[in-house]
Amino acid sequence: MPRQSISLTDPSSEWLKQKVDIEGEYRSNSEAVNDLIRKAREMEGIRARLVQTEQGGFTDQTREDIRAEIRKEMRRDGDL
């Protein structure tokens, strides 16, 4: 797995510390950052699919159906 070095603003650093050290929502900074990136990628996929659907006409899928389909595709591709 590639290693990255990033710089955070003070508010972002404090938020990350809160989530990892204080609340224990994540076990490490890396876990938190990877989760945020996965969520951002998922949202990009959802937005793209909604735009595609809007431009292509009607669909029977709900937003939840579209989201579930995108998550399934991401799992298949090893992104989740």
mmCIF file of the N, C-alpha and C atoms, coordinates in Angstrom:
data_MODEL
# 
_entry.id   MODEL 
# 
loop_
_atom_site.group_PDB 
_atom_site.id 
_atom_site.type_symbol 
_atom_site.label_atom_id 
_atom_site.label_alt_id 
_atom_site.label_comp_id 
_atom_site.label_asym_id 
_atom_site.label_entity_id 
_atom_site.label_seq_id 
_atom_site.pdbx_PDB_ins_code 
_atom_site.Cartn_x 
_atom_site.Cartn_y 
_atom_site.Cartn_z 
_atom_site.occupancy 
_atom_site.B_iso_or_equiv 
_atom_site.pdbx_formal_charge 
_atom_site.auth_seq_id 
_atom_site.auth_comp_id 
_atom_site.auth_asym_id 
_atom_site.auth_atom_id 
_atom_site.pdbx_PDB_model_num 
ATOM 1   N N  . MET A 1 1  ? 0.853   -1.168 0.000   1.00 0.00 ? 1  MET A N  1 
ATOM 2   C CA . MET A 1 1  ? 0.000   0.000  0.000   1.00 0.00 ? 1  MET A CA 1 
ATOM 3   C C  . MET A 1 1  ? 0.905   1.240  0.000   1.00 0.00 ? 1  MET A C  1 
ATOM 4   N N  . PRO A 1 2  ? 0.650   2.184  -0.905  1.00 0.00 ? 2  PRO A N  1 
ATOM 5   C CA . PRO A 1 2  ? 1.478   3.389  -0.957  1.00 0.00 ? 2  PRO A CA 1 
ATOM 6   C C  . PRO A 1 2  ? 1.303   4.247  0.293   1.00 0.00 ? 2  PRO A C  1 
ATOM 7   N N  . ARG A 1 3  ? 2.375   4.865  0.715   1.00 0.00 ? 3  ARG A N  1 
ATOM 8   C CA . ARG A 1 3  ? 2.329   5.780  1.854   1.00 0.00 ? 3  ARG A CA 1 
ATOM 9   C C  . ARG A 1 3  ? 2.278   7.207  1.321   1.00 0.00 ? 3  ARG A C  1 
ATOM 10  N N  . GLN A 1 4  ? 1.535   8.055  2.009   1.00 0.00 ? 4  GLN A N  1 
ATOM 11  C CA . GLN A 1 4  ? 1.402   9.452  1.633   1.00 0.00 ? 4  GLN A CA 1 
ATOM 12  C C  . GLN A 1 4  ? 1.681   10.327 2.844   1.00 0.00 ? 4  GLN A C  1 
ATOM 13  N N  . SER A 1 5  ? 2.180   11.493 2.590   1.00 0.00 ? 5  SER A N  1 
ATOM 14  C CA . SER A 1 5  ? 2.353   12.481 3.640   1.00 0.00 ? 5  SER A CA 1 
ATOM 15  C C  . SER A 1 5  ? 1.474   13.666 3.283   1.00 0.00 ? 5  SER A C  1 
ATOM 16  N N  . ILE A 1 6  ? 0.625   14.083 4.217   1.00 0.00 ? 6  ILE A N  1 
ATOM 17  C CA . ILE A 1 6  ? -0.283  15.198 3.937   1.00 0.00 ? 6  ILE A CA 1 
ATOM 18  C C  . ILE A 1 6  ? -0.160  16.248 5.031   1.00 0.00 ? 6  ILE A C  1 
ATOM 19  N N  . SER A 1 7  ? -0.517  17.471 4.678   1.00 0.00 ? 7  SER A N  1 
ATOM 20  C CA . SER A 1 7  ? -0.575  18.561 5.650   1.00 0.00 ? 7  SER A CA 1 
ATOM 21  C C  . SER A 1 7  ? -2.032  18.934 5.843   1.00 0.00 ? 7  SER A C  1 
ATOM 22  N N  . LEU A 1 8  ? -2.407  19.197 7.083   1.00 0.00 ? 8  LEU A N  1 
ATOM 23  C CA . LEU A 1 8  ? -3.788  19.551 7.412   1.00 0.00 ? 8  LEU A CA 1 
ATOM 24  C C  . LEU A 1 8  ? -3.833  20.940 8.011   1.00 0.00 ? 8  LEU A C  1 
ATOM 25  N N  . THR A 1 9  ? -4.927  21.618 7.778   1.00 0.00 ? 9  THR A N  1 
ATOM 26  C CA . THR A 1 9  ? -5.146  22.883 8.463   1.00 0.00 ? 9  THR A CA 1 
ATOM 27  C C  . THR A 1 9  ? -5.377  22.592 9.938   1.00 0.00 ? 9  THR A C  1 
ATOM 28  N N  . ASP A 1 10 ? -5.239  23.584 10.785  1.00 0.00 ? 10 ASP A N  1 
ATOM 29  C CA . ASP A 1 10 ? -5.459  23.372 12.215  1.00 0.00 ? 10 ASP A CA 1 
ATOM 30  C C  . ASP A 1 10 ? -6.857  22.838 12.519  1.00 0.00 ? 10 ASP A C  1 
ATOM 31  N N  . PRO A 1 11 ? -7.922  23.422 11.930  1.00 0.00 ? 11 PRO A N  1 
ATOM 32  C CA . PRO A 1 11 ? -9.260  22.879 12.223  1.00 0.00 ? 11 PRO A CA 1 
ATOM 33  C C  . PRO A 1 11 ? -9.418  21.421 11.774  1.00 0.00 ? 11 PRO A C  1 
ATOM 34  N N  . SER A 1 12 ? -8.842  21.074 10.621  1.00 0.00 ? 12 SER A N  1 
ATOM 35  C CA . SER A 1 12 ? -8.941  19.693 10.144  1.00 0.00 ? 12 SER A CA 1 
ATOM 36  C C  . SER A 1 12 ? -8.155  18.755 11.049  1.00 0.00 ? 12 SER A C  1 
ATOM 37  N N  . SER A 1 13 ? -7.002  19.190 11.490  1.00 0.00 ? 13 SER A N  1 
ATOM 38  C CA . SER A 1 13 ? -6.192  18.385 12.397  1.00 0.00 ? 13 SER A CA 1 
ATOM 39  C C  . SER A 1 13 ? -6.915  18.151 13.717  1.00 0.00 ? 13 SER A C  1 
ATOM 40  N N  . GLU A 1 14 ? -7.552  19.166 14.233  1.00 0.00 ? 14 GLU A N  1 
ATOM 41  C CA . GLU A 1 14 ? -8.309  19.033 15.483  1.00 0.00 ? 14 GLU A CA 1 
ATOM 42  C C  . GLU A 1 14 ? -9.497  18.099 15.305  1.00 0.00 ? 14 GLU A C  1 
ATOM 43  N N  . TRP A 1 15 ? -10.184 18.204 14.164  1.00 0.00 ? 15 TRP A N  1 
ATOM 44  C CA . TRP A 1 15 ? -11.322 17.325 13.895  1.00 0.00 ? 15 TRP A CA 1 
ATOM 45  C C  . TRP A 1 15 ? -10.852 15.876 13.857  1.00 0.00 ? 15 TRP A C  1 
ATOM 46  N N  . LEU A 1 16 ? -9.740  15.637 13.157  1.00 0.00 ? 16 LEU A N  1 
ATOM 47  C CA . LEU A 1 16 ? -9.201  14.292 13.053  1.00 0.00 ? 16 LEU A CA 1 
ATOM 48  C C  . LEU A 1 16 ? -8.811  13.747 14.425  1.00 0.00 ? 16 LEU A C  1 
ATOM 49  N N  . LYS A 1 17 ? -8.171  14.573 15.216  1.00 0.00 ? 17 LYS A N  1 
ATOM 50  C CA . LYS A 1 17 ? -7.785  14.171 16.578  1.00 0.00 ? 17 LYS A CA 1 
ATOM 51  C C  . LYS A 1 17 ? -9.022  13.811 17.396  1.00 0.00 ? 17 LYS A C  1 
ATOM 52  N N  . GLN A 1 18 ? -10.070 14.598 17.261  1.00 0.00 ? 18 GLN A N  1 
ATOM 53  C CA . GLN A 1 18 ? -11.325 14.341 17.969  1.00 0.00 ? 18 GLN A CA 1 
ATOM 54  C C  . GLN A 1 18 ? -11.882 12.967 17.592  1.00 0.00 ? 18 GLN A C  1 
ATOM 55  N N  . LYS A 1 19 ? -11.915 12.683 16.290  1.00 0.00 ? 19 LYS A N  1 
ATOM 56  C CA . LYS A 1 19 ? -12.490 11.425 15.809  1.00 0.00 ? 19 LYS A CA 1 
ATOM 57  C C  . LYS A 1 19 ? -11.651 10.208 16.188  1.00 0.00 ? 19 LYS A C  1 
ATOM 58  N N  . VAL A 1 20 ? -10.327 10.361 16.222  1.00 0.00 ? 20 VAL A N  1 
ATOM 59  C CA . VAL A 1 20 ? -9.448  9.221  16.480  1.00 0.00 ? 20 VAL A CA 1 
ATOM 60  C C  . VAL A 1 20 ? -9.147  9.078  17.965  1.00 0.00 ? 20 VAL A C  1 
ATOM 61  N N  . ASP A 1 21 ? -8.614  10.115 18.566  1.00 0.00 ? 21 ASP A N  1 
ATOM 62  C CA . ASP A 1 21 ? -8.110  10.017 19.939  1.00 0.00 ? 21 ASP A CA 1 
ATOM 63  C C  . ASP A 1 21 ? -9.180  10.167 21.014  1.00 0.00 ? 21 ASP A C  1 
ATOM 64  N N  . ILE A 1 22 ? -10.143 11.039 20.772  1.00 0.00 ? 22 ILE A N  1 
ATOM 65  C CA . ILE A 1 22 ? -11.113 11.344 21.826  1.00 0.00 ? 22 ILE A CA 1 
ATOM 66  C C  . ILE A 1 22 ? -12.373 10.473 21.699  1.00 0.00 ? 22 ILE A C  1 
ATOM 67  N N  . GLU A 1 23 ? -12.980 10.477 20.517  1.00 0.00 ? 23 GLU A N  1 
ATOM 68  C CA . GLU A 1 23 ? -14.215 9.707  20.325  1.00 0.00 ? 23 GLU A CA 1 
ATOM 69  C C  . GLU A 1 23 ? -13.944 8.238  20.014  1.00 0.00 ? 23 GLU A C  1 
ATOM 70  N N  . GLY A 1 24 ? -12.784 7.944  19.473  1.00 0.00 ? 24 GLY A N  1 
ATOM 71  C CA . GLY A 1 24 ? -12.460 6.570  19.121  1.00 0.00 ? 24 GLY A CA 1 
ATOM 72  C C  . GLY A 1 24 ? -13.261 6.032  17.950  1.00 0.00 ? 24 GLY A C  1 
ATOM 73  N N  . GLU A 1 25 ? -13.797 6.923  17.121  1.00 0.00 ? 25 GLU A N  1 
ATOM 74  C CA . GLU A 1 25 ? -14.582 6.485  15.963  1.00 0.00 ? 25 GLU A CA 1 
ATOM 75  C C  . GLU A 1 25 ? -13.701 5.728  14.963  1.00 0.00 ? 25 GLU A C  1 
ATOM 76  N N  . TYR A 1 26 ? -12.433 6.103  14.912  1.00 0.00 ? 26 TYR A N  1 
ATOM 77  C CA . TYR A 1 26 ? -11.456 5.446  14.045  1.00 0.00 ? 26 TYR A CA 1 
ATOM 78  C C  . TYR A 1 26 ? -10.272 5.010  14.885  1.00 0.00 ? 26 TYR A C  1 
ATOM 79  N N  . ARG A 1 27 ? -9.583  3.967  14.429  1.00 0.00 ? 27 ARG A N  1 
ATOM 80  C CA . ARG A 1 27 ? -8.418  3.473  15.159  1.00 0.00 ? 27 ARG A CA 1 
ATOM 81  C C  . ARG A 1 27 ? -7.145  4.244  14.840  1.00 0.00 ? 27 ARG A C  1 
ATOM 82  N N  . SER A 1 28 ? -7.131  4.910  13.675  1.00 0.00 ? 28 SER A N  1 
ATOM 83  C CA . SER A 1 28 ? -5.931  5.647  13.280  1.00 0.00 ? 28 SER A CA 1 
ATOM 84  C C  . SER A 1 28 ? -6.313  6.786  12.343  1.00 0.00 ? 28 SER A C  1 
ATOM 85  N N  . ASN A 1 29 ? -5.372  7.706  12.172  1.00 0.00 ? 29 ASN A N  1 
ATOM 86  C CA . ASN A 1 29 ? -5.580  8.799  11.220  1.00 0.00 ? 29 ASN A CA 1 
ATOM 87  C C  . ASN A 1 29 ? -5.773  8.238  9.812   1.00 0.00 ? 29 ASN A C  1 
ATOM 88  N N  . SER A 1 30 ? -4.986  7.225  9.465   1.00 0.00 ? 30 SER A N  1 
ATOM 89  C CA . SER A 1 30 ? -5.087  6.621  8.134   1.00 0.00 ? 30 SER A CA 1 
ATOM 90  C C  . SER A 1 30 ? -6.476  6.040  7.890   1.00 0.00 ? 30 SER A C  1 
ATOM 91  N N  . GLU A 1 31 ? -7.016  5.359  8.890   1.00 0.00 ? 31 GLU A N  1 
ATOM 92  C CA . GLU A 1 31 ? -8.350  4.774  8.744   1.00 0.00 ? 31 GLU A CA 1 
ATOM 93  C C  . GLU A 1 31 ? -9.387  5.874  8.509   1.00 0.00 ? 31 GLU A C  1 
ATOM 94  N N  . ALA A 1 32 ? -9.278  6.962  9.245   1.00 0.00 ? 32 ALA A N  1 
ATOM 95  C CA . ALA A 1 32 ? -10.227 8.064  9.100   1.00 0.00 ? 32 ALA A CA 1 
ATOM 96  C C  . ALA A 1 32 ? -10.124 8.697  7.719   1.00 0.00 ? 32 ALA A C  1 
ATOM 97  N N  . VAL A 1 33 ? -8.908  8.971  7.281   1.00 0.00 ? 33 VAL A N  1 
ATOM 98  C CA . VAL A 1 33 ? -8.716  9.609  5.979   1.00 0.00 ? 33 VAL A CA 1 
ATOM 99  C C  . VAL A 1 33 ? -9.189  8.695  4.855   1.00 0.00 ? 33 VAL A C  1 
ATOM 100 N N  . ASN A 1 34 ? -8.865  7.405  4.931   1.00 0.00 ? 34 ASN A N  1 
ATOM 101 C CA . ASN A 1 34 ? -9.330  6.473  3.908   1.00 0.00 ? 34 ASN A CA 1 
ATOM 102 C C  . ASN A 1 34 ? -10.847 6.393  3.874   1.00 0.00 ? 34 ASN A C  1 
ATOM 103 N N  . ASP A 1 35 ? -11.499 6.417  5.033   1.00 0.00 ? 35 ASP A N  1 
ATOM 104 C CA . ASP A 1 35 ? -12.958 6.385  5.078   1.00 0.00 ? 35 ASP A CA 1 
ATOM 105 C C  . ASP A 1 35 ? -13.544 7.638  4.435   1.00 0.00 ? 35 ASP A C  1 
ATOM 106 N N  . LEU A 1 36 ? -12.960 8.785  4.716   1.00 0.00 ? 36 LEU A N  1 
ATOM 107 C CA . LEU A 1 36 ? -13.440 10.029 4.106   1.00 0.00 ? 36 LEU A CA 1 
ATOM 108 C C  . LEU A 1 36 ? -13.269 10.009 2.591   1.00 0.00 ? 36 LEU A C  1 
ATOM 109 N N  . ILE A 1 37 ? -12.148 9.477  2.120   1.00 0.00 ? 37 ILE A N  1 
ATOM 110 C CA . ILE A 1 37 ? -11.922 9.384  0.675   1.00 0.00 ? 37 ILE A CA 1 
ATOM 111 C C  . ILE A 1 37 ? -12.931 8.435  0.041   1.00 0.00 ? 37 ILE A C  1 
ATOM 112 N N  . ARG A 1 38 ? -13.189 7.284  0.672   1.00 0.00 ? 38 ARG A N  1 
ATOM 113 C CA . ARG A 1 38 ? -14.196 6.349  0.144   1.00 0.00 ? 38 ARG A CA 1 
ATOM 114 C C  . ARG A 1 38 ? -15.559 7.020  0.053   1.00 0.00 ? 38 ARG A C  1 
ATOM 115 N N  . LYS A 1 39 ? -15.925 7.760  1.092   1.00 0.00 ? 39 LYS A N  1 
ATOM 116 C CA . LYS A 1 39 ? -17.226 8.441  1.083   1.00 0.00 ? 39 LYS A CA 1 
ATOM 117 C C  . LYS A 1 39 ? -17.286 9.500  -0.002  1.00 0.00 ? 39 LYS A C  1 
ATOM 118 N N  . ALA A 1 40 ? -16.198 10.235 -0.207  1.00 0.00 ? 40 ALA A N  1 
ATOM 119 C CA . ALA A 1 40 ? -16.163 11.254 -1.258  1.00 0.00 ? 40 ALA A CA 1 
ATOM 120 C C  . ALA A 1 40 ? -16.287 10.608 -2.638  1.00 0.00 ? 40 ALA A C  1 
ATOM 121 N N  . ARG A 1 41 ? -15.598 9.479  -2.831  1.00 0.00 ? 41 ARG A N  1 
ATOM 122 C CA . ARG A 1 41 ? -15.675 8.779  -4.109  1.00 0.00 ? 41 ARG A CA 1 
ATOM 123 C C  . ARG A 1 41 ? -17.083 8.236  -4.347  1.00 0.00 ? 41 ARG A C  1 
ATOM 124 N N  . GLU A 1 42 ? -17.698 7.751  -3.292  1.00 0.00 ? 42 GLU A N  1 
ATOM 125 C CA . GLU A 1 42 ? -19.072 7.255  -3.405  1.00 0.00 ? 42 GLU A CA 1 
ATOM 126 C C  . GLU A 1 42 ? -20.008 8.397  -3.808  1.00 0.00 ? 42 GLU A C  1 
ATOM 127 N N  . MET A 1 43 ? -19.831 9.550  -3.183  1.00 0.00 ? 43 MET A N  1 
ATOM 128 C CA . MET A 1 43 ? -20.682 10.697 -3.513  1.00 0.00 ? 43 MET A CA 1 
ATOM 129 C C  . MET A 1 43 ? -20.467 11.146 -4.957  1.00 0.00 ? 43 MET A C  1 
ATOM 130 N N  . GLU A 1 44 ? -19.232 11.120 -5.429  1.00 0.00 ? 44 GLU A N  1 
ATOM 131 C CA . GLU A 1 44 ? -18.961 11.446 -6.834  1.00 0.00 ? 44 GLU A CA 1 
ATOM 132 C C  . GLU A 1 44 ? -19.712 10.492 -7.757  1.00 0.00 ? 44 GLU A C  1 
ATOM 133 N N  . GLY A 1 45 ? -19.684 9.214  -7.418  1.00 0.00 ? 45 GLY A N  1 
ATOM 134 C CA . GLY A 1 45 ? -20.390 8.220  -8.222  1.00 0.00 ? 45 GLY A CA 1 
ATOM 135 C C  . GLY A 1 45 ? -21.887 8.443  -8.230  1.00 0.00 ? 45 GLY A C  1 
ATOM 136 N N  . ILE A 1 46 ? -22.418 8.778  -7.064  1.00 0.00 ? 46 ILE A N  1 
ATOM 137 C CA . ILE A 1 46 ? -23.860 9.037  -6.961  1.00 0.00 ? 46 ILE A CA 1 
ATOM 138 C C  . ILE A 1 46 ? -24.234 10.263 -7.788  1.00 0.00 ? 46 ILE A C  1 
ATOM 139 N N  . ARG A 1 47 ? -23.461 11.329 -7.640  1.00 0.00 ? 47 ARG A N  1 
ATOM 140 C CA . ARG A 1 47 ? -23.753 12.550 -8.416  1.00 0.00 ? 47 ARG A CA 1 
ATOM 141 C C  . ARG A 1 47 ? -23.685 12.275 -9.915  1.00 0.00 ? 47 ARG A C  1 
ATOM 142 N N  . ALA A 1 48 ? -22.638 11.566 -10.341 1.00 0.00 ? 48 ALA A N  1 
ATOM 143 C CA . ALA A 1 48 ? -22.492 11.267 -11.766 1.00 0.00 ? 48 ALA A CA 1 
ATOM 144 C C  . ALA A 1 48 ? -23.666 10.436 -12.271 1.00 0.00 ? 48 ALA A C  1 
ATOM 145 N N  . ARG A 1 49 ? -24.067 9.444  -11.481 1.00 0.00 ? 49 ARG A N  1 
ATOM 146 C CA . ARG A 1 49 ? -25.189 8.591  -11.885 1.00 0.00 ? 49 ARG A CA 1 
ATOM 147 C C  . ARG A 1 49 ? -26.485 9.387  -11.938 1.00 0.00 ? 49 ARG A C  1 
ATOM 148 N N  . LEU A 1 50 ? -26.699 10.293 -10.989 1.00 0.00 ? 50 LEU A N  1 
ATOM 149 C CA . LEU A 1 50 ? -27.918 11.110 -11.003 1.00 0.00 ? 50 LEU A CA 1 
ATOM 150 C C  . LEU A 1 50 ? -27.940 12.031 -12.221 1.00 0.00 ? 50 LEU A C  1 
ATOM 151 N N  . VAL A 1 51 ? -26.805 12.633 -12.541 1.00 0.00 ? 51 VAL A N  1 
ATOM 152 C CA . VAL A 1 51 ? -26.731 13.492 -13.726 1.00 0.00 ? 51 VAL A CA 1 
ATOM 153 C C  . VAL A 1 51 ? -27.000 12.672 -14.976 1.00 0.00 ? 51 VAL A C  1 
ATOM 154 N N  . GLN A 1 52 ? -26.386 11.507 -15.058 1.00 0.00 ? 52 GLN A N  1 
ATOM 155 C CA . GLN A 1 52 ? -26.590 10.619 -16.205 1.00 0.00 ? 52 GLN A CA 1 
ATOM 156 C C  . GLN A 1 52 ? -28.067 10.245 -16.337 1.00 0.00 ? 52 GLN A C  1 
ATOM 157 N N  . THR A 1 53 ? -28.693 9.935  -15.223 1.00 0.00 ? 53 THR A N  1 
ATOM 158 C CA . THR A 1 53 ? -30.107 9.556  -15.231 1.00 0.00 ? 53 THR A CA 1 
ATOM 159 C C  . THR A 1 53 ? -30.981 10.732 -15.645 1.00 0.00 ? 53 THR A C  1 
ATOM 160 N N  . GLU A 1 54 ? -30.674 11.921 -15.096 1.00 0.00 ? 54 GLU A N  1 
ATOM 161 C CA . GLU A 1 54 ? -31.452 13.110 -15.446 1.00 0.00 ? 54 GLU A CA 1 
ATOM 162 C C  . GLU A 1 54 ? -31.340 13.420 -16.932 1.00 0.00 ? 54 GLU A C  1 
ATOM 163 N N  . GLN A 1 55 ? -30.159 13.258 -17.496 1.00 0.00 ? 55 GLN A N  1 
ATOM 164 C CA . GLN A 1 55 ? -29.953 13.563 -18.906 1.00 0.00 ? 55 GLN A CA 1 
ATOM 165 C C  . GLN A 1 55 ? -30.510 12.477 -19.813 1.00 0.00 ? 55 GLN A C  1 
ATOM 166 N N  . GLY A 1 56 ? -30.586 11.254 -19.293 1.00 0.00 ? 56 GLY A N  1 
ATOM 167 C CA . GLY A 1 56 ? -31.031 10.135 -20.114 1.00 0.00 ? 56 GLY A CA 1 
ATOM 168 C C  . GLY A 1 56 ? -32.514 9.862  -20.046 1.00 0.00 ? 56 GLY A C  1 
ATOM 169 N N  . GLY A 1 57 ? -33.215 10.512 -19.153 1.00 0.00 ? 57 GLY A N  1 
ATOM 170 C CA . GLY A 1 57 ? -34.640 10.259 -19.037 1.00 0.00 ? 57 GLY A CA 1 
ATOM 171 C C  . GLY A 1 57 ? -35.001 9.664  -17.700 1.00 0.00 ? 57 GLY A C  1 
ATOM 172 N N  . PHE A 1 58 ? -36.131 9.013  -17.674 1.00 0.00 ? 58 PHE A N  1 
ATOM 173 C CA . PHE A 1 58 ? -36.679 8.502  -16.425 1.00 0.00 ? 58 PHE A CA 1 
ATOM 174 C C  . PHE A 1 58 ? -36.067 7.158  -16.037 1.00 0.00 ? 58 PHE A C  1 
ATOM 175 N N  . THR A 1 59 ? -36.158 6.863  -14.755 1.00 0.00 ? 59 THR A N  1 
ATOM 176 C CA . THR A 1 59 ? -35.697 5.579  -14.239 1.00 0.00 ? 59 THR A CA 1 
ATOM 177 C C  . THR A 1 59 ? -36.642 5.145  -13.130 1.00 0.00 ? 59 THR A C  1 
ATOM 178 N N  . ASP A 1 60 ? -36.683 3.855  -12.901 1.00 0.00 ? 60 ASP A N  1 
ATOM 179 C CA . ASP A 1 60 ? -37.482 3.318  -11.805 1.00 0.00 ? 60 ASP A CA 1 
ATOM 180 C C  . ASP A 1 60 ? -36.685 3.271  -10.506 1.00 0.00 ? 60 ASP A C  1 
ATOM 181 N N  . GLN A 1 61 ? -35.366 3.505  -10.604 1.00 0.00 ? 61 GLN A N  1 
ATOM 182 C CA . GLN A 1 61 ? -34.509 3.406  -9.425  1.00 0.00 ? 61 GLN A CA 1 
ATOM 183 C C  . GLN A 1 61 ? -34.695 4.610  -8.501  1.00 0.00 ? 61 GLN A C  1 
ATOM 184 N N  . THR A 1 62 ? -34.709 4.319  -7.212  1.00 0.00 ? 62 THR A N  1 
ATOM 185 C CA . THR A 1 62 ? -34.708 5.394  -6.225  1.00 0.00 ? 62 THR A CA 1 
ATOM 186 C C  . THR A 1 62 ? -33.259 5.803  -5.971  1.00 0.00 ? 62 THR A C  1 
ATOM 187 N N  . ARG A 1 63 ? -33.063 6.895  -5.253  1.00 0.00 ? 63 ARG A N  1 
ATOM 188 C CA . ARG A 1 63 ? -31.713 7.304  -4.893  1.00 0.00 ? 63 ARG A CA 1 
ATOM 189 C C  . ARG A 1 63 ? -31.013 6.210  -4.095  1.00 0.00 ? 63 ARG A C  1 
ATOM 190 N N  . GLU A 1 64 ? -31.778 5.556  -3.231  1.00 0.00 ? 64 GLU A N  1 
ATOM 191 C CA . GLU A 1 64 ? -31.210 4.479  -2.435  1.00 0.00 ? 64 GLU A CA 1 
ATOM 192 C C  . GLU A 1 64 ? -30.778 3.307  -3.320  1.00 0.00 ? 64 GLU A C  1 
ATOM 193 N N  . ASP A 1 65 ? -31.577 3.002  -4.356  1.00 0.00 ? 65 ASP A N  1 
ATOM 194 C CA . ASP A 1 65 ? -31.215 1.945  -5.301  1.00 0.00 ? 65 ASP A CA 1 
ATOM 195 C C  . ASP A 1 65 ? -29.922 2.293  -6.029  1.00 0.00 ? 65 ASP A C  1 
ATOM 196 N N  . ILE A 1 66 ? -29.830 3.539  -6.468  1.00 0.00 ? 66 ILE A N  1 
ATOM 197 C CA . ILE A 1 66 ? -28.633 3.980  -7.185  1.00 0.00 ? 66 ILE A CA 1 
ATOM 198 C C  . ILE A 1 66 ? -27.423 3.909  -6.269  1.00 0.00 ? 66 ILE A C  1 
ATOM 199 N N  . ARG A 1 67 ? -27.573 4.369  -5.044  1.00 0.00 ? 67 ARG A N  1 
ATOM 200 C CA . ARG A 1 67 ? -26.459 4.338  -4.088  1.00 0.00 ? 67 ARG A CA 1 
ATOM 201 C C  . ARG A 1 67 ? -26.015 2.898  -3.827  1.00 0.00 ? 67 ARG A C  1 
ATOM 202 N N  . ALA A 1 68 ? -26.978 1.998  -3.621  1.00 0.00 ? 68 ALA A N  1 
ATOM 203 C CA . ALA A 1 68 ? -26.644 0.599  -3.368  1.00 0.00 ? 68 ALA A CA 1 
ATOM 204 C C  . ALA A 1 68 ? -25.920 -0.012 -4.568  1.00 0.00 ? 68 ALA A C  1 
ATOM 205 N N  . GLU A 1 69 ? -26.348 0.332  -5.753  1.00 0.00 ? 69 GLU A N  1 
ATOM 206 C CA . GLU A 1 69 ? -25.699 -0.176 -6.964  1.00 0.00 ? 69 GLU A CA 1 
ATOM 207 C C  . GLU A 1 69 ? -24.255 0.334  -7.070  1.00 0.00 ? 69 GLU A C  1 
ATOM 208 N N  . ILE A 1 70 ? -24.044 1.594  -6.758  1.00 0.00 ? 70 ILE A N  1 
ATOM 209 C CA . ILE A 1 70 ? -22.692 2.163  -6.806  1.00 0.00 ? 70 ILE A CA 1 
ATOM 210 C C  . ILE A 1 70 ? -21.805 1.505  -5.762  1.00 0.00 ? 70 ILE A C  1 
ATOM 211 N N  . ARG A 1 71 ? -22.329 1.321  -4.545  1.00 0.00 ? 71 ARG A N  1 
ATOM 212 C CA . ARG A 1 71 ? -21.541 0.654  -3.495  1.00 0.00 ? 71 ARG A CA 1 
ATOM 213 C C  . ARG A 1 71 ? -21.175 -0.769 -3.918  1.00 0.00 ? 71 ARG A C  1 
ATOM 214 N N  . LYS A 1 72 ? -22.105 -1.468 -4.552  1.00 0.00 ? 72 LYS A N  1 
ATOM 215 C CA . LYS A 1 72 ? -21.841 -2.821 -5.027  1.00 0.00 ? 72 LYS A CA 1 
ATOM 216 C C  . LYS A 1 72 ? -20.720 -2.801 -6.082  1.00 0.00 ? 72 LYS A C  1 
ATOM 217 N N  . GLU A 1 73 ? -20.771 -1.846 -6.989  1.00 0.00 ? 73 GLU A N  1 
ATOM 218 C CA . GLU A 1 73 ? -19.734 -1.722 -7.998  1.00 0.00 ? 73 GLU A CA 1 
ATOM 219 C C  . GLU A 1 73 ? -18.381 -1.405 -7.366  1.00 0.00 ? 73 GLU A C  1 
ATOM 220 N N  . MET A 1 74 ? -18.374 -0.535 -6.352  1.00 0.00 ? 74 MET A N  1 
ATOM 221 C CA . MET A 1 74 ? -17.128 -0.183 -5.687  1.00 0.00 ? 74 MET A CA 1 
ATOM 222 C C  . MET A 1 74 ? -16.547 -1.380 -4.942  1.00 0.00 ? 74 MET A C  1 
ATOM 223 N N  . ARG A 1 75 ? -17.396 -2.180 -4.308  1.00 0.00 ? 75 ARG A N  1 
ATOM 224 C CA . ARG A 1 75 ? -16.932 -3.382 -3.633  1.00 0.00 ? 75 ARG A CA 1 
ATOM 225 C C  . ARG A 1 75 ? -16.323 -4.361 -4.635  1.00 0.00 ? 75 ARG A C  1 
ATOM 226 N N  . ARG A 1 76 ? -16.993 -4.510 -5.755  1.00 0.00 ? 76 ARG A N  1 
ATOM 227 C CA . ARG A 1 76 ? -16.515 -5.407 -6.806  1.00 0.00 ? 76 ARG A CA 1 
ATOM 228 C C  . ARG A 1 76 ? -15.140 -4.965 -7.318  1.00 0.00 ? 76 ARG A C  1 
ATOM 229 N N  . ASP A 1 77 ? -14.953 -3.650 -7.393  1.00 0.00 ? 77 ASP A N  1 
ATOM 230 C CA . ASP A 1 77 ? -13.689 -3.108 -7.885  1.00 0.00 ? 77 ASP A CA 1 
ATOM 231 C C  . ASP A 1 77 ? -12.641 -3.005 -6.791  1.00 0.00 ? 77 ASP A C  1 
ATOM 232 N N  . GLY A 1 78 ? -12.998 -3.403 -5.553  1.00 0.00 ? 78 GLY A N  1 
ATOM 233 C CA . GLY A 1 78 ? -12.056 -3.383 -4.447  1.00 0.00 ? 78 GLY A CA 1 
ATOM 234 C C  . GLY A 1 78 ? -11.874 -2.019 -3.812  1.00 0.00 ? 78 GLY A C  1 
ATOM 235 N N  . ASP A 1 79 ? -12.794 -1.108 -4.054  1.00 0.00 ? 79 ASP A N  1 
ATOM 236 C CA . ASP A 1 79 ? -12.685 0.251  -3.514  1.00 0.00 ? 79 ASP A CA 1 
ATOM 237 C C  . ASP A 1 79 ? -13.337 0.401  -2.155  1.00 0.00 ? 79 ASP A C  1 
ATOM 238 N N  . LEU A 1 80 ? -14.116 -0.571 -1.723  1.00 0.00 ? 80 LEU A N  1 
ATOM 239 C CA . LEU A 1 80 ? -14.758 -0.507 -0.403  1.00 0.00 ? 80 LEU A CA 1 
ATOM 240 C C  . LEU A 1 80 ? -14.338 -1.681 0.428   1.00 0.00 ? 80 LEU A C  1 
# 
